[in-house]
């Protein structure tokens, strides 16, 4: 499973393996720092092209059976954020479709509840839960990487439940 946490400056990704009730295994995790990770660096279109190239390479390298992406979250106080995130999500959805990989989307609260037991968990709580789940020596940082690991883990667990039903 490949988990993606979309962003225009930092996009988190994580490849997790798991099936048959075994503990999930973290294969690879990281972030794409688009435009150098700075809001001022690179135009929006430049960062989207960079995201597309990075994601295509990741999909080719990892050959996932499934890609899980965090669903769009819109807060009424910050509508521009949802619009901007929609650009990154659009690039991700298109790249996954072109690669012929099955795609699932999970709402942020569903991912948080899956990994921490609480749907309104903080970034720090997600990092701690991921650290404990995978017995990591330190907290996964930046939080975008921890979020991607949580998304991929949620997909592993949801797919296992789905296969039983």
C-alpha positions in Angstrom: 0.0 0.0 0.0 1.2 3.5 -0.8 -0.1 6.3 1.4 0.0 9.9 0.1 -0.5 13.1 2.2 -1.0 15.8 -0.5 0.6 19.2 -0.1 1.9 22.0 -2.3 5.1 22.5 -0.4 5.6 19.1 1.2 3.8 15.9 0.1 4.3 12.9 2.4 4.5 9.4 1.1 4.8 5.9 2.7 4.9 2.4 1.4 3.5 -0.2 3.9 3.3 -3.9 3.4 0.7 -6.0 5.2 -1.7 -8.8 4.7 -3.3 -11.8 6.3 -3.5 -10.3 9.8 0.3 -9.8 10.0 1.6 -6.6 11.6 2.1 -4.0 8.8 5.7 -3.4 7.8 7.0 0.0 6.9 9.0 -0.4 3.6 9.8 3.3 2.8 8.6 6.7 3.8 9.6 10.3 3.0 8.5 13.6 1.6 8.6 15.5 -1.6 9.8 19.0 -1.0 8.3 20.9 -3.9 9.9 24.1 -5.0 12.5 23.6 -2.3 9.8 23.4 0.4 9.4 27.1 0.4 6.1 29.0 -0.4 8.1 31.6 -2.3 10.1 29.0 -4.4 8.6 28.0 -7.8 5.3 28.8 -9.3 2.2 26.7 -8.5 2.5 25.1 -12.0 6.2 24.4 -11.5 5.5 22.6 -8.1 2.7 20.6 -9.7 4.9 19.4 -12.5 7.6 18.5 -9.9 5.0 16.6 -7.9 3.9 14.7 -11.0 7.4 13.6 -11.8 8.3 12.6 -8.2 5.1 10.6 -7.9 5.5 8.8 -11.2 9.0 7.8 -10.1 7.7 6.6 -6.8 4.8 4.6 -8.4 7.3 3.0 -10.8 9.8 2.1 -8.0 7.3 0.8 -5.5 4.7 -0.8 -7.8 1.9 -0.6 -5.2 -1.3 -2.7 -5.3 -3.2 0.2 -4.0 -2.7 3.9 -3.3 -4.5 5.6 -0.4 -4.9 9.4 -0.4 -6.2 11.6 2.3 -9.5 13.1 1.3 -10.0 16.8 0.9 -10.8 18.6 4.1 -12.3 22.1 3.8 -12.6 24.4 6.8 -15.0 27.2 6.4 -12.5 29.7 7.7 -9.8 28.7 5.1 -11.5 27.9 1.8 -8.5 28.9 -0.2 -6.5 26.1 1.4 -8.9 23.5 0.2 -8.8 25.0 -3.3 -5.0 25.0 -3.3 -4.9 21.4 -2.0 -7.2 20.4 -4.7 -4.5 21.1 -7.3 -2.1 18.7 -5.6 -4.8 16.1 -5.2 -5.7 16.4 -8.9 -2.1 15.7 -9.9 -1.9 12.7 -7.6 -5.2 11.2 -8.7 -4.3 11.6 -12.3 -0.8 10.0 -11.8 -2.3 7.1 -9.9 -5.0 6.6 -12.6 -2.4 6.7 -15.4 -0.4 4.1 -13.5 -3.4 1.8 -13.5 -3.3 1.4 -9.7 -6.5 1.1 -7.5 -7.1 4.2 -5.5 -8.9 4.7 -2.2 -9.6 7.9 -0.3 -10.0 8.3 3.5 -11.3 11.3 5.4 -8.7 12.8 7.7 -10.8 11.9 10.8 -11.0 8.3 9.7 -7.2 8.0 9.3 -6.7 9.7 12.7 -9.2 7.3 14.4 -7.6 4.3 12.8 -4.1 5.0 14.0 -4.8 6.8 17.3 -8.3 5.7 18.3 -9.4 9.4 18.2 -10.7 11.1 15.1 -9.5 14.6 16.2 -5.9 13.6 17.1 -3.2 16.2 16.8 -0.2 15.9 14.5 1.9 15.0 17.5 -0.5 12.2 18.5 -0.3 10.8 15.0 3.5 10.9 15.1 3.6 9.1 18.4 1.1 6.5 17.3 3.1 5.8 14.1 6.3 5.6 16.1 4.7 3.0 18.5 3.0 1.0 15.7 6.2 0.5 13.8 8.5 0.5 16.8 10.6 3.4 15.4 13.6 4.8 17.3 12.3 8.4 17.0 9.2 10.3 15.9 8.7 10.3 12.2 9.3 13.9 10.9 8.1 16.0 9.3 4.4 15.4 10.3 3.5 15.0 6.6 5.5 11.8 6.5 3.8 10.5 9.7 0.5 11.4 8.1 1.4 9.4 5.0 2.4 6.4 7.1 -0.9 6.7 9.0 -2.8 6.8 5.7 -1.1 3.7 4.3 -1.6 1.9 7.6 -5.3 2.7 7.6 -5.5 1.3 4.0 -3.8 -1.9 5.1 -6.2 -2.4 8.0 -9.3 -1.4 6.0 -8.3 -3.8 3.1 -7.8 -6.6 5.6 -11.3 -6.0 7.0 -12.7 -5.8 3.5 -11.2 -9.1 2.4 -12.8 -10.8 5.4 -16.3 -9.5 4.7 
